[in-house]
Amino acid sequence: MKIYFLVIPIIIGILFGAIMISNQEQSSINSMNLSKKNLLEGSTILGNPDAKISIVEFGDYQCTFCYKFHNDTMERILEQYIIEGKVNFTYKDFPLNGPPSAMASEASYCAQEQGKFWEYHDLIYENWEGENTGWLTRDALDRFAEDGQLNLNEFNSCMDNSKYRQKVLKTEQFAREINIDATPSFIIFDDTNAYRIIGAQPFERFEQVLKELG
């Protein structure tokens, strides 16, 4: 994933009804207070911010299936939908694997300050070494910042001050409030309907939902 687009906050607040797709069944989630505002506000958006359809991933940088999605499925979504301007994509933090995952999320926002959120996001996955195997350390995050040609003084100051810790915790809490309990989890929506996909499903599952919304 090497093509990056405009980063903006989204402030649209149109409430919409929703339909949930689990791996096997379809069920209503109309009771969930979902809106474009609370799903996208303040997020870093990949692709056309005015695209009709949005995909939000709730992920963990150590998660095996998040890594699998990034390697096996994301590239096709990028090529066929995001680059074409039909869909935009947002990543939200749900660090189920504890402090190292949360620290990586903080680092991604420190990179965002320098306009390199998606580059840094990709570097973490390019250097992925398993789930809870000890690879995701502060030294590793500093090395990724150097590889991404970030200003290291600014990056380290941001990290040392835990500038984005509360942002990560707030996003995790929001995920729990809307019943996210696994990574990766995806909410795919337009102005009217939303669908949920759980796990590193094949591209064809995403394509099915995108066609339904398109």
Secondary structure, DSSP 4 states (H G I P E B T S, - for coil): --------------B---EEE-SS-EEE-TTS--BHHHHHTTPPEES-TT-SEEEEEEE-TT-HHHHHHHHHTHHHHIIIIITTTSEEEEEEE--TT-HHHHHHHHHHHHHHTTT-HHHHHHHHHHT---SSSS---HHHHHHHHHHTT--HHHHHHHHHTTTTHHHHHHHHHHHHHTT--SSSEEEEE-SS-EEEEESS--HHHHHHHHHHH-
